[in-house]
């Protein structure tokens, strides 16, 4: 008799934005390849670590380097899901020396 039981893992729902959609899709595909289905639940980010420590979530999404030192049950997977670089763009005619504290955010210019 064939079993219909599927291994399920639970993670915090990523934010509803392009990066969140990418992370969700990627995690669903990776877990599916290992025979598991991901259940995403809405959890405040502040509770995520506590729930992972309690075994209610299988992991924590997008946390800073070193978080595993404070949370001994977490094991960092050293493969980034995504990376990014910030670039400062400035106009010397608008901000003189263009010191960081003199720059406006892009959304403040519009």
Biopython code that builds the backbone (N, CA, C, O; Angstrom):
import numpy as np
from Bio.PDB.StructureBuilder import StructureBuilder

atoms = [
    (1, "UNK", "N", (0.838, -1.182, 0.000)),
    (1, "UNK", "CA", (0.000, 0.000, 0.000)),
    (1, "UNK", "C", (0.886, 1.250, 0.000)),
    (1, "UNK", "O", (1.820, 1.352, 0.796)),
    (2, "UNK", "N", (0.592, 2.192, -0.889)),
    (2, "UNK", "CA", (1.395, 3.401, -1.018)),
    (2, "UNK", "C", (0.933, 4.451, -0.013)),
    (2, "UNK", "O", (-0.265, 4.665, 0.173)),
    (3, "UNK", "N", (1.893, 5.096, 0.625)),
    (3, "UNK", "CA", (1.584, 6.119, 1.615)),
    (3, "UNK", "C", (1.436, 7.476, 0.954)),
    (3, "UNK", "O", (2.224, 7.835, 0.080)),
    (4, "UNK", "N", (0.434, 8.226, 1.365)),
    (4, "UNK", "CA", (0.232, 9.576, 0.863)),
    (4, "UNK", "C", (0.773, 10.616, 1.837)),
    (4, "UNK", "O", (0.545, 11.812, 1.657)),
    (5, "UNK", "N", (1.484, 10.172, 2.864)),
    (5, "UNK", "CA", (2.042, 11.086, 3.839)),
    (5, "UNK", "C", (3.213, 11.837, 3.208)),
    (5, "UNK", "O", (4.120, 11.231, 2.637)),
    (6, "UNK", "N", (3.178, 13.141, 3.319)),
    (6, "UNK", "CA", (4.226, 13.988, 2.769)),
    (6, "UNK", "C", (4.911, 14.695, 3.927)),
    (6, "UNK", "O", (4.249, 15.207, 4.830)),
    (7, "UNK", "N", (6.233, 14.722, 3.900)),
    (7, "UNK", "CA", (6.961, 15.479, 4.906)),
    (7, "UNK", "C", (6.699, 16.960, 4.693)),
    (7, "UNK", "O", (6.789, 17.470, 3.577)),
    (8, "UNK", "N", (6.373, 17.636, 5.781)),
    (8, "UNK", "CA", (6.070, 19.061, 5.698)),
    (8, "UNK", "C", (7.019, 19.820, 6.617)),
    (8, "UNK", "O", (7.298, 19.380, 7.732)),
    (9, "UNK", "N", (7.509, 20.946, 6.150)),
    (9, "UNK", "CA", (8.327, 21.842, 6.964)),
    (9, "UNK", "C", (7.613, 23.189, 7.035)),
    (9, "UNK", "O", (6.920, 23.587, 6.099)),
    (10, "UNK", "N", (7.790, 23.873, 8.141)),
    (10, "UNK", "CA", (7.105, 25.139, 8.348)),
    (10, "UNK", "C", (8.130, 26.266, 8.468)),
    (10, "UNK", "O", (9.105, 26.165, 9.213)),
    (11, "UNK", "N", (7.888, 27.334, 7.721)),
    (11, "UNK", "CA", (8.737, 28.520, 7.729)),
    (11, "UNK", "C", (7.861, 29.763, 7.827)),
    (11, "UNK", "O", (6.662, 29.715, 7.553)),
    (12, "UNK", "N", (8.475, 30.873, 8.221)),
    (12, "UNK", "CA", (7.785, 32.164, 8.250)),
    (12, "UNK", "C", (7.538, 32.635, 6.819)),
    (12, "UNK", "O", (8.398, 32.491, 5.950)),
    (13, "UNK", "N", (6.367, 33.194, 6.591)),
    (13, "UNK", "CA", (6.015, 33.762, 5.289)),
    (13, "UNK", "C", (6.951, 34.929, 4.981)),
    (13, "UNK", "O", (7.021, 35.874, 5.767)),
    (14, "UNK", "N", (7.673, 34.888, 3.861)),
    (14, "UNK", "CA", (8.507, 36.038, 3.485)),
    (14, "UNK", "C", (7.626, 37.248, 3.167)),
    (14, "UNK", "O", (6.427, 37.093, 2.937)),
    (15, "UNK", "N", (8.202, 38.438, 3.151)),
    (15, "UNK", "CA", (7.425, 39.641, 2.822)),
    (15, "UNK", "C", (6.809, 39.546, 1.421)),
    (15, "UNK", "O", (7.327, 38.846, 0.551)),
    (16, "UNK", "N", (5.717, 40.246, 1.223)),
    (16, "UNK", "CA", (5.049, 40.271, -0.084)),
    (16, "UNK", "C", (5.682, 41.341, -0.963)),
    (16, "UNK", "O", (5.127, 42.420, -1.167)),
    (17, "UNK", "N", (6.868, 41.004, -1.480)),
    (17, "UNK", "CA", (7.560, 41.871, -2.433)),
    (17, "UNK", "C", (8.364, 40.972, -3.362)),
    (17, "UNK", "O", (8.351, 39.751, -3.202)),
    (18, "UNK", "N", (9.056, 41.550, -4.320)),
    (18, "UNK", "CA", (9.762, 40.742, -5.324)),
    (18, "UNK", "C", (10.786, 39.798, -4.693)),
    (18, "UNK", "O", (10.875, 38.635, -5.085)),
    (19, "UNK", "N", (11.553, 40.284, -3.727)),
    (19, "UNK", "CA", (12.548, 39.436, -3.074)),
    (19, "UNK", "C", (11.854, 38.328, -2.300)),
    (19, "UNK", "O", (12.286, 37.177, -2.343)),
    (20, "UNK", "N", (10.779, 38.666, -1.592)),
    (20, "UNK", "CA", (10.027, 37.660, -0.838)),
    (20, "UNK", "C", (9.456, 36.572, -1.741)),
    (20, "UNK", "O", (9.500, 35.393, -1.389)),
    (21, "UNK", "N", (8.920, 36.952, -2.905)),
    (21, "UNK", "CA", (8.383, 35.974, -3.853)),
    (21, "UNK", "C", (9.497, 35.050, -4.353)),
    (21, "UNK", "O", (9.306, 33.840, -4.482)),
    (22, "UNK", "N", (10.647, 35.632, -4.627)),
    (22, "UNK", "CA", (11.801, 34.844, -5.079)),
    (22, "UNK", "C", (12.220, 33.840, -4.009)),
    (22, "UNK", "O", (12.413, 32.661, -4.303)),
    (23, "UNK", "N", (12.359, 34.306, -2.768)),
    (23, "UNK", "CA", (12.783, 33.436, -1.659)),
    (23, "UNK", "C", (11.776, 32.308, -1.461)),
    (23, "UNK", "O", (12.161, 31.149, -1.305)),
    (24, "UNK", "N", (10.504, 32.641, -1.467)),
    (24, "UNK", "CA", (9.452, 31.631, -1.275)),
    (24, "UNK", "C", (9.509, 30.573, -2.369)),
    (24, "UNK", "O", (9.484, 29.377, -2.081)),
    (25, "UNK", "N", (9.585, 31.010, -3.619)),
    (25, "UNK", "CA", (9.643, 30.074, -4.739)),
    (25, "UNK", "C", (10.878, 29.189, -4.666)),
    (25, "UNK", "O", (10.797, 27.980, -4.884)),
    (26, "UNK", "N", (12.012, 29.787, -4.361)),
    (26, "UNK", "CA", (13.260, 29.034, -4.276)),
    (26, "UNK", "C", (13.187, 27.978, -3.174)),
    (26, "UNK", "O", (13.556, 26.824, -3.396)),
    (27, "UNK", "N", (12.716, 28.363, -1.996)),
    (27, "UNK", "CA", (12.623, 27.418, -0.882)),
    (27, "UNK", "C", (11.639, 26.290, -1.182)),
    (27, "UNK", "O", (11.899, 25.137, -0.839)),
    (28, "UNK", "N", (10.520, 26.611, -1.814)),
    (28, "UNK", "CA", (9.556, 25.570, -2.196)),
    (28, "UNK", "C", (10.197, 24.560, -3.134)),
    (28, "UNK", "O", (9.996, 23.355, -2.977)),
    (29, "UNK", "N", (10.959, 25.033, -4.097)),
    (29, "UNK", "CA", (11.602, 24.143, -5.070)),
    (29, "UNK", "C", (12.680, 23.286, -4.418)),
    (29, "UNK", "O", (12.757, 22.085, -4.678)),
    (30, "UNK", "N", (13.515, 23.892, -3.572)),
    (30, "UNK", "CA", (14.601, 23.158, -2.933)),
    (30, "UNK", "C", (14.050, 22.075, -2.011)),
    (30, "UNK", "O", (14.510, 20.934, -2.042)),
    (31, "UNK", "N", (13.064, 22.435, -1.191)),
    (31, "UNK", "CA", (12.488, 21.446, -0.281)),
    (31, "UNK", "C", (11.750, 20.351, -1.040)),
    (31, "UNK", "O", (11.800, 19.186, -0.647)),
    (32, "UNK", "N", (11.063, 20.713, -2.127)),
    (32, "UNK", "CA", (10.351, 19.715, -2.917)),
    (32, "UNK", "C", (11.311, 18.684, -3.497)),
    (32, "UNK", "O", (10.998, 17.494, -3.550)),
    (33, "UNK", "N", (12.484, 19.146, -3.932)),
    (33, "UNK", "CA", (13.494, 18.220, -4.453)),
    (33, "UNK", "C", (13.971, 17.229, -3.391)),
    (33, "UNK", "O", (14.427, 16.134, -3.722)),
    (34, "UNK", "N", (13.866, 17.609, -2.125)),
    (34, "UNK", "CA", (14.257, 16.695, -1.050)),
    (34, "UNK", "C", (13.040, 15.974, -0.462)),
    (34, "UNK", "O", (13.132, 15.363, 0.603)),
    (35, "UNK", "N", (11.899, 16.046, -1.159)),
    (35, "UNK", "CA", (10.714, 15.293, -0.756)),
    (35, "UNK", "C", (9.876, 15.953, 0.318)),
    (35, "UNK", "O", (9.109, 15.277, 1.003)),
    (36, "UNK", "N", (10.005, 17.247, 0.477)),
    (36, "UNK", "CA", (9.263, 17.957, 1.515)),
    (36, "UNK", "C", (8.438, 19.088, 0.916)),
    (36, "UNK", "O", (8.805, 19.686, -0.096)),
    (37, "UNK", "N", (7.327, 19.361, 1.562)),
    (37, "UNK", "CA", (6.460, 20.460, 1.168)),
    (37, "UNK", "C", (6.593, 21.549, 2.223)),
    (37, "UNK", "O", (6.628, 21.262, 3.420)),
    (38, "UNK", "N", (6.667, 22.795, 1.779)),
    (38, "UNK", "CA", (6.813, 23.915, 2.706)),
    (38, "UNK", "C", (5.449, 24.516, 3.006)),
    (38, "UNK", "O", (4.659, 24.799, 2.105)),
    (39, "UNK", "N", (5.196, 24.702, 4.290)),
    (39, "UNK", "CA", (4.029, 25.452, 4.731)),
    (39, "UNK", "C", (4.554, 26.790, 5.256)),
    (39, "UNK", "O", (5.373, 26.825, 6.175)),
    (40, "UNK", "N", (4.082, 27.878, 4.675)),
    (40, "UNK", "CA", (4.479, 29.210, 5.118)),
    (40, "UNK", "C", (3.375, 29.759, 6.006)),
    (40, "UNK", "O", (2.198, 29.725, 5.646)),
    (41, "UNK", "N", (3.768, 30.270, 7.178)),
    (41, "UNK", "CA", (2.791, 30.851, 8.086)),
    (41, "UNK", "C", (3.168, 32.298, 8.392)),
    (41, "UNK", "O", (4.343, 32.663, 8.393)),
    (42, "UNK", "N", (2.156, 33.104, 8.649)),
    (42, "UNK", "CA", (2.388, 34.513, 8.977)),
    (42, "UNK", "C", (2.818, 34.602, 10.436)),
    (42, "UNK", "O", (2.065, 34.262, 11.349)),
    (43, "UNK", "N", (4.033, 35.061, 10.629)),
    (43, "UNK", "CA", (4.622, 35.193, 11.958)),
    (43, "UNK", "C", (5.384, 36.513, 11.989)),
    (43, "UNK", "O", (6.118, 36.812, 11.047)),
    (44, "UNK", "N", (5.234, 37.309, 13.040)),
    (44, "UNK", "CA", (6.063, 38.513, 13.129)),
    (44, "UNK", "C", (7.540, 38.128, 13.179)),
    (44, "UNK", "O", (7.912, 37.147, 13.824)),
    (45, "UNK", "N", (8.368, 38.897, 12.502)),
    (45, "UNK", "CA", (9.797, 38.600, 12.477)),
    (45, "UNK", "C", (10.404, 38.484, 13.863)),
    (45, "UNK", "O", (11.345, 37.719, 14.076)),
    (46, "UNK", "N", (9.862, 39.245, 14.806)),
    (46, "UNK", "CA", (10.390, 39.220, 16.171)),
    (46, "UNK", "C", (10.141, 37.877, 16.860)),
    (46, "UNK", "O", (10.884, 37.510, 17.770)),
    (47, "UNK", "N", (9.120, 37.148, 16.448)),
    (47, "UNK", "CA", (8.810, 35.839, 17.053)),
    (47, "UNK", "C", (9.480, 34.679, 16.331)),
    (47, "UNK", "O", (9.522, 33.563, 16.850)),
    (48, "UNK", "N", (9.999, 34.933, 15.149)),
    (48, "UNK", "CA", (10.551, 33.860, 14.325)),
    (48, "UNK", "C", (11.655, 33.086, 15.034)),
    (48, "UNK", "O", (11.640, 31.855, 15.032)),
    (49, "UNK", "N", (12.600, 33.777, 15.633)),
    (49, "UNK", "CA", (13.705, 33.086, 16.307)),
    (49, "UNK", "C", (13.214, 32.249, 17.477)),
    (49, "UNK", "O", (13.675, 31.125, 17.679)),
    (50, "UNK", "N", (12.288, 32.790, 18.241)),
    (50, "UNK", "CA", (11.723, 32.052, 19.378)),
    (50, "UNK", "C", (11.026, 30.781, 18.892)),
    (50, "UNK", "O", (11.192, 29.716, 19.486)),
    (51, "UNK", "N", (10.255, 30.890, 17.825)),
    (51, "UNK", "CA", (9.545, 29.724, 17.290)),
    (51, "UNK", "C", (10.512, 28.695, 16.718)),
    (51, "UNK", "O", (10.277, 27.493, 16.834)),
    (52, "UNK", "N", (11.594, 29.156, 16.104)),
    (52, "UNK", "CA", (12.613, 28.228, 15.590)),
    (52, "UNK", "C", (13.281, 27.502, 16.761)),
    (52, "UNK", "O", (13.524, 26.298, 16.687)),
    (53, "UNK", "N", (13.575, 28.224, 17.826)),
    (53, "UNK", "CA", (14.180, 27.612, 19.017)),
    (53, "UNK", "C", (13.256, 26.549, 19.618)),
    (53, "UNK", "O", (13.728, 25.545, 20.152)),
    (54, "UNK", "N", (11.953, 26.767, 19.533)),
    (54, "UNK", "CA", (10.973, 25.843, 20.091)),
    (54, "UNK", "C", (10.664, 24.683, 19.134)),
    (54, "UNK", "O", (9.927, 23.765, 19.492)),
    (55, "UNK", "N", (11.224, 24.725, 17.926)),
    (55, "UNK", "CA", (10.963, 23.670, 16.948)),
    (55, "UNK", "C", (9.666, 23.844, 16.186)),
    (55, "UNK", "O", (9.230, 22.921, 15.499)),
    (56, "UNK", "N", (9.036, 25.011, 16.289)),
    (56, "UNK", "CA", (7.790, 25.268, 15.572)),
    (56, "UNK", "C", (8.044, 25.700, 14.132)),
    (56, "UNK", "O", (7.164, 25.579, 13.279)),
    (57, "UNK", "N", (9.235, 26.197, 13.865)),
    (57, "UNK", "CA", (9.686, 26.527, 12.509)),
    (57, "UNK", "C", (10.987, 25.781, 12.269)),
    (57, "UNK", "O", (11.755, 25.560, 13.205)),
    (58, "UNK", "N", (11.245, 25.387, 11.020)),
    (58, "UNK", "CA", (12.485, 24.651, 10.736)),
    (58, "UNK", "C", (13.693, 25.560, 10.597)),
    (58, "UNK", "O", (14.826, 25.081, 10.549)),
    (59, "UNK", "N", (13.468, 26.863, 10.531)),
    (59, "UNK", "CA", (14.595, 27.771, 10.387)),
    (59, "UNK", "C", (14.147, 29.208, 10.453)),
    (59, "UNK", "O", (12.969, 29.503, 10.653)),
    (60, "UNK", "N", (15.099, 30.095, 10.284)),
    (60, "UNK", "CA", (14.842, 31.530, 10.289)),
    (60, "UNK", "C", (15.329, 32.102, 8.967)),
    (60, "UNK", "O", (16.424, 31.782, 8.506)),
    (61, "UNK", "N", (14.522, 32.936, 8.373)),
    (61, "UNK", "CA", (14.845, 33.505, 7.065)),
    (61, "UNK", "C", (15.656, 34.785, 7.196)),
    (61, "UNK", "O", (15.394, 35.613, 8.069)),
    (62, "UNK", "N", (16.637, 34.938, 6.326)),
    (62, "UNK", "CA", (17.363, 36.200, 6.124)),
    (62, "UNK", "C", (17.797, 36.868, 7.418)),
    (62, "UNK", "O", (17.417, 38.006, 7.692)),
    (63, "UNK", "N", (18.569, 36.183, 8.191)),
    (63, "UNK", "CA", (19.065, 36.748, 9.438)),
    (63, "UNK", "C", (20.515, 37.145, 9.273)),
    (63, "UNK", "O", (21.210, 36.641, 8.391)),
    (64, "UNK", "N", (20.969, 38.044, 10.117)),
    (64, "UNK", "CA", (22.327, 38.561, 10.004)),
    (64, "UNK", "C", (23.359, 37.495, 10.381)),
    (64, "UNK", "O", (23.062, 36.536, 11.094)),
    (65, "UNK", "N", (24.559, 37.691, 9.888)),
    (65, "UNK", "CA", (25.669, 36.792, 10.178)),
    (65, "UNK", "C", (25.904, 36.783, 11.688)),
    (65, "UNK", "O", (25.910, 37.835, 12.327)),
    (66, "UNK", "N", (26.094, 35.607, 12.244)),
    (66, "UNK", "CA", (26.404, 35.477, 13.660)),
    (66, "UNK", "C", (25.208, 35.186, 14.541)),
    (66, "UNK", "O", (25.372, 34.955, 15.739)),
    (67, "UNK", "N", (23.995, 35.192, 13.974)),
    (67, "UNK", "CA", (22.797, 34.951, 14.784)),
    (67, "UNK", "C", (22.829, 33.557, 15.409)),
    (67, "UNK", "O", (22.236, 33.329, 16.463)),
    (68, "UNK", "N", (23.519, 32.637, 14.758)),
    (68, "UNK", "CA", (23.596, 31.274, 15.295)),
    (68, "UNK", "C", (24.433, 31.197, 16.566)),
    (68, "UNK", "O", (24.327, 30.227, 17.317)),
    (69, "UNK", "N", (25.253, 32.193, 16.814)),
    (69, "UNK", "CA", (26.039, 32.219, 18.055)),
    (69, "UNK", "C", (25.145, 32.514, 19.254)),
    (69, "UNK", "O", (25.415, 32.054, 20.363)),
    (70, "UNK", "N", (24.084, 33.276, 19.029)),
    (70, "UNK", "CA", (23.144, 33.609, 20.097)),
    (70, "UNK", "C", (22.022, 32.581, 20.207)),
    (70, "UNK", "O", (21.391, 32.461, 21.257)),
    (71, "UNK", "N", (21.775, 31.854, 19.147)),
    (71, "UNK", "CA", (20.694, 30.858, 19.108)),
    (71, "UNK", "C", (21.312, 29.517, 18.738)),
    (71, "UNK", "O", (21.465, 29.197, 17.559)),
    (72, "UNK", "N", (21.658, 28.749, 19.735)),
    (72, "UNK", "CA", (22.472, 27.544, 19.549)),
    (72, "UNK", "C", (21.790, 26.453, 18.733)),
    (72, "UNK", "O", (22.480, 25.577, 18.210)),
    (73, "UNK", "N", (20.466, 26.469, 18.601)),
    (73, "UNK", "CA", (19.806, 25.430, 17.813)),
    (73, "UNK", "C", (19.810, 25.737, 16.319)),
    (73, "UNK", "O", (19.469, 24.880, 15.504)),
    (74, "UNK", "N", (20.196, 26.966, 15.962)),
    (74, "UNK", "CA", (20.247, 27.331, 14.542)),
    (74, "UNK", "C", (21.610, 26.990, 13.958)),
    (74, "UNK", "O", (22.643, 27.187, 14.598)),
    (75, "UNK", "N", (21.595, 26.483, 12.751)),
    (75, "UNK", "CA", (22.830, 26.157, 12.038)),
    (75, "UNK", "C", (22.812, 26.955, 10.743)),
    (75, "UNK", "O", (21.911, 26.802, 9.919)),
    (76, "UNK", "N", (23.809, 27.801, 10.574)),
    (76, "UNK", "CA", (23.871, 28.618, 9.360)),
    (76, "UNK", "C", (24.166, 27.743, 8.151)),
    (76, "UNK", "O", (25.067, 26.905, 8.182)),
    (77, "UNK", "N", (23.404, 27.946, 7.096)),
    (77, "UNK", "CA", (23.682, 27.308, 5.814)),
    (77, "UNK", "C", (24.489, 28.327, 5.025)),
    (77, "UNK", "O", (23.969, 29.388, 4.679)),
    (78, "UNK", "N", (25.755, 28.023, 4.731)),
    (78, "UNK", "CA", (26.657, 29.047, 4.165)),
    (78, "UNK", "C", (26.459, 29.310, 2.669)),
    (78, "UNK", "O", (27.412, 29.651, 1.969)),
    (79, "UNK", "N", (25.251, 29.155, 2.189)),
    (79, "UNK", "CA", (24.938, 29.423, 0.790)),
    (79, "UNK", "C", (23.874, 30.508, 0.755)),
    (79, "UNK", "O", (22.725, 30.244, 1.106)),
    (80, "UNK", "N", (24.223, 31.718, 0.342)),
    (80, "UNK", "CA", (23.225, 32.795, 0.362)),
    (80, "UNK", "C", (22.106, 32.544, -0.640)),
    (80, "UNK", "O", (22.342, 32.046, -1.741)),
    (81, "UNK", "N", (20.895, 32.892, -0.246)),
    (81, "UNK", "CA", (19.748, 32.792, -1.145)),
    (81, "UNK", "C", (19.787, 33.942, -2.139)),
    (81, "UNK", "O", (19.453, 33.767, -3.311)),
    (82, "UNK", "N", (20.189, 35.102, -1.678)),
    (82, "UNK", "CA", (20.375, 36.251, -2.560)),
    (82, "UNK", "C", (21.411, 37.179, -1.944)),
    (82, "UNK", "O", (21.633, 37.170, -0.733)),
    (83, "UNK", "N", (22.033, 37.969, -2.786)),
    (83, "UNK", "CA", (22.996, 38.962, -2.328)),
    (83, "UNK", "C", (22.670, 40.287, -3.003)),
    (83, "UNK", "O", (21.962, 40.324, -4.009)),
    (84, "UNK", "N", (23.184, 41.358, -2.450)),
    (84, "UNK", "CA", (22.973, 42.662, -3.058)),
    (84, "UNK", "C", (24.142, 43.562, -2.716)),
    (84, "UNK", "O", (24.902, 43.298, -1.785)),
    (85, "UNK", "N", (24.270, 44.625, -3.485)),
    (85, "UNK", "CA", (25.283, 45.645, -3.240)),
    (85, "UNK", "C", (24.581, 46.992, -3.259)),
    (85, "UNK", "O", (23.682, 47.228, -4.065)),
    (86, "UNK", "N", (24.997, 47.856, -2.375)),
    (86, "UNK", "CA", (24.473, 49.218, -2.361)),
    (86, "UNK", "C", (25.446, 50.129, -3.093)),
    (86, "UNK", "O", (26.663, 49.965, -3.003)),
    (87, "UNK", "N", (24.893, 51.082, -3.812)),
    (87, "UNK", "CA", (25.737, 52.012, -4.532)),
    (87, "UNK", "C", (25.241, 53.424, -4.225)),
    (87, "UNK", "O", (24.050, 53.714, -4.340)),
    (88, "UNK", "N", (26.152, 54.277, -3.842)),
    (88, "UNK", "CA", (25.813, 55.670, -3.576)),
    (88, "UNK", "C", (25.893, 56.443, -4.878)),
    (88, "UNK", "O", (26.925, 56.452, -5.549)),
    (89, "UNK", "N", (24.808, 57.080, -5.220)),
    (89, "UNK", "CA", (24.755, 57.911, -6.415)),
    (89, "UNK", "C", (24.467, 59.329, -5.957)),
    (89, "UNK", "O", (23.501, 59.567, -5.231)),
    (90, "UNK", "N", (25.291, 60.263, -6.373)),
    (90, "UNK", "CA", (25.101, 61.643, -5.927)),
    (90, "UNK", "C", (25.421, 62.608, -7.059)),
    (90, "UNK", "O", (26.092, 62.268, -8.034)),
    (91, "UNK", "N", (24.921, 63.808, -6.893)),
    (91, "UNK", "CA", (25.135, 64.873, -7.861)),
    (91, "UNK", "C", (25.853, 65.998, -7.138)),
    (91, "UNK", "O", (25.261, 66.658, -6.283)),
    (92, "UNK", "N", (27.117, 66.229, -7.464)),
    (92, "UNK", "CA", (27.923, 67.230, -6.755)),
    (92, "UNK", "C", (27.364, 68.645, -6.921)),
    (92, "UNK", "O", (27.687, 69.519, -6.116)),
    (93, "UNK", "N", (26.541, 68.895, -7.930)),
    (93, "UNK", "CA", (25.927, 70.212, -8.101)),
    (93, "UNK", "C", (24.822, 70.449, -7.069)),
    (93, "UNK", "O", (24.478, 71.592, -6.767)),
    (94, "UNK", "N", (24.266, 69.349, -6.530)),
    (94, "UNK", "CA", (23.189, 69.489, -5.554)),
    (94, "UNK", "C", (23.673, 69.399, -4.112)),
    (94, "UNK", "O", (23.037, 69.950, -3.213)),
    (95, "UNK", "N", (24.789, 68.711, -3.878)),
    (95, "UNK", "CA", (25.173, 68.462, -2.487)),
    (95, "UNK", "C", (26.624, 68.822, -2.193)),
    (95, "UNK", "O", (27.217, 68.263, -1.270)),
    (96, "UNK", "N", (27.193, 69.715, -2.933)),
    (96, "UNK", "CA", (28.566, 70.188, -2.696)),
    (96, "UNK", "C", (29.538, 69.022, -2.622)),
    (96, "UNK", "O", (29.824, 68.394, -3.641)),
    (97, "UNK", "N", (30.050, 68.723, -1.438)),
    (97, "UNK", "CA", (31.024, 67.642, -1.299)),
    (97, "UNK", "C", (30.378, 66.256, -1.325)),
    (97, "UNK", "O", (31.082, 65.247, -1.370)),
    (98, "UNK", "N", (29.078, 66.201, -1.300)),
    (98, "UNK", "CA", (28.322, 64.941, -1.313)),
    (98, "UNK", "C", (28.671, 64.039, -0.141)),
    (98, "UNK", "O", (28.912, 62.844, -0.310)),
    (99, "UNK", "N", (28.693, 64.620, 1.033)),
    (99, "UNK", "CA", (28.862, 63.813, 2.229)),
    (99, "UNK", "C", (27.587, 63.018, 2.461)),
    (99, "UNK", "O", (26.493, 63.468, 2.120)),
    (100, "UNK", "N", (27.731, 61.869, 3.025)),
    (100, "UNK", "CA", (26.599, 60.967, 3.210)),
    (100, "UNK", "C", (25.439, 61.641, 3.945)),
    (100, "UNK", "O", (24.281, 61.439, 3.579)),
    (101, "UNK", "N", (25.734, 62.438, 4.978)),
    (101, "UNK", "CA", (24.662, 63.080, 5.746)),
    (101, "UNK", "C", (23.937, 64.165, 4.945)),
    (101, "UNK", "O", (22.850, 64.590, 5.336)),
    (102, "UNK", "N", (24.520, 64.618, 3.835)),
    (102, "UNK", "CA", (23.886, 65.635, 3.000)),
    (102, "UNK", "C", (23.010, 65.052, 1.900)),
    (102, "UNK", "O", (22.279, 65.788, 1.238)),
    (103, "UNK", "N", (23.074, 63.758, 1.699)),
    (103, "UNK", "CA", (22.320, 63.134, 0.611)),
    (103, "UNK", "C", (20.878, 62.879, 1.022)),
    (103, "UNK", "O", (20.604, 62.588, 2.186)),
    (104, "UNK", "N", (19.960, 62.987, 0.076)),
    (104, "UNK", "CA", (18.564, 62.675, 0.295)),
    (104, "UNK", "C", (18.285, 61.293, -0.281)),
    (104, "UNK", "O", (18.923, 60.868, -1.244)),
    (105, "UNK", "N", (17.319, 60.597, 0.323)),
    (105, "UNK", "CA", (16.912, 59.324, -0.224)),
    (105, "UNK", "C", (16.171, 59.550, -1.533)),
    (105, "UNK", "O", (15.559, 60.599, -1.731)),
    (106, "UNK", "N", (16.225, 58.576, -2.420)),
    (106, "UNK", "CA", (15.563, 58.708, -3.724)),
    (106, "UNK", "C", (14.092, 58.985, -3.556)),
    (106, "UNK", "O", (13.547, 59.838, -4.256)),
    (107, "UNK", "N", (13.419, 58.279, -2.631)),
    (107, "UNK", "CA", (11.992, 58.498, -2.482)),
    (107, "UNK", "C", (11.666, 59.855, -1.863)),
    (107, "UNK", "O", (10.511, 60.278, -1.895)),
    (108, "UNK", "N", (12.652, 60.541, -1.304)),
    (108, "UNK", "CA", (12.435, 61.893, -0.781)),
    (108, "UNK", "C", (12.570, 62.933, -1.883)),
    (108, "UNK", "O", (12.106, 64.063, -1.728)),
    (109, "UNK", "N", (13.190, 62.570, -2.980)),
    (109, "UNK", "CA", (13.374, 63.507, -4.086)),
    (109, "UNK", "C", (12.143, 63.609, -4.962)),
    (109, "UNK", "O", (11.957, 64.615, -5.646)),
    (110, "UNK", "N", (11.314, 62.607, -4.959)),
    (110, "UNK", "CA", (10.142, 62.560, -5.839)),
    (110, "UNK", "C", (8.935, 63.250, -5.230)),
    (110, "UNK", "O", (7.872, 63.294, -5.849)),
]
sb = StructureBuilder()
sb.init_structure("model")
sb.init_model(0)
sb.init_chain("A")
sb.init_seg("    ")
for serial, (resi, resn, name, xyz) in enumerate(atoms, 1):
    if name == "N":
        sb.init_residue(resn, " ", resi, " ")
    sb.init_atom(name, np.array(xyz, "f"), 0.0, 1.0, " ", f" {name:<3s}", serial, name[0])
structure = sb.get_structure()
